[in-house]
Amino acid sequence: MVFEYLGDNLLSLIKYTGYRGLPIHMVKELCFHVLVGLDYLHRQLSIIHTDLKPENMLLCSMIDPSKDPRKSGAPLILPSNLDKASLESGTVKGRVTFYANLTNNQKKVRRKSKETAQDFAGNTAVESSQSNGDLPNDHLVGSANVDRLSNSDAATASGKESVGPKKGSGSRRRKTLESVDLKCKLVDFGNACWTYKQFTDNIQTRQYRCPEVILGSKYSTSADLWSFACICFELATGDVLFDPHSGDNFDRDEV
């Protein structure tokens, strides 16, 4: 399936602010576009999204224009050896050539990966045959160093301070943020259902789950509006409104 080319999701926009939240006028504009989409879903199509969250709302363009291939001049598709005539005519020959090229590229990637793995295994065997006492500390790659690296990577991925703007780039990021096109669209309808026919009671991501779903009651379009309100708070503050955790006598799904 081919969809229109869209930009960053709203979670990326929140991260771009260093989890400090967006200015209220920007939050209002984003919310306007989301509400227009929800109104169309609920009233015109009789659809409940059931999984609204910042990741499922995409801007119509990239936050940073220099990374937008439509504006930078970069091709939107991977180059291939297809001749232009066969591509435009859509002939069978063109399709066969395309799949043949794809298969050859896959073979090259697999062969390269195999060679790299063999080289890595050989180097590891040579290094392990040497005594650790003969190597300086900065050449030792022990489990402690690996653990520190893993923890550092995890902190970079989930820690708010590491994701925020780097020192000295604040003014540039503010200017970029001020020029962002705030038009956005709802995506990911894999868990959506009809207003008149629901397929499951287990809906919504925990942080955006409405009370009626938590209590196991019936739900309708208001479930999306609860999630939307939680997202409004997150856009304005950079933090989630609800962050359920499990306890000694209850699971985090029960909070």
Buried (B, 14 or more C-beta within 10 A) or exposed (E): EEEEEBBBBBBBBBBBBBBEBBBEEBBBBBBEBBEEBBEEBBEEEEBBBBBBBBBBBBBBBBBBBEEBEEEEEEEEEEEEEBEEEBBEEEEEEBEEBBEEEEEEEEEEEEEEEEEEEEEEEEEEEEEEEEEEEEEEEEEEEEEEEEEEEEEEEEEEEEEBEEBBBEEEEEEEBEEBBEEBEBBBBBBBBEBBBEBEEBEEEEBBBBBBBBEBBBEEEEBBBBBBBBBBBBBBBBBBBBEBEEEBEEEEEEEEEEB
